[in-house]
């Protein structure tokens, strides 16, 4: 079973101290989501995860790889 998106968001915040400005809105939205099937306003959690990943390309390292892969798996990427 997948971890809740808000738990993953907390993990991201812990391991990426200087989040790219373009990824911040999507990270903030992840804190309000539980599963990939949720909605955030008019946006789907799937779309938010995809946009976060797109804007998190500068985040590197083992934690980044692990967490990004977890999000990709959730989004079916």
Buried (B, 14 or more C-beta within 10 A) or exposed (E): EEBBBBEBBBBBBEBBEEBBEBBEEBBBBBBBBEEBEBEBEEBBBBBBBBBBBEBBEEBEEEBBEEBBEBBEEBBEE
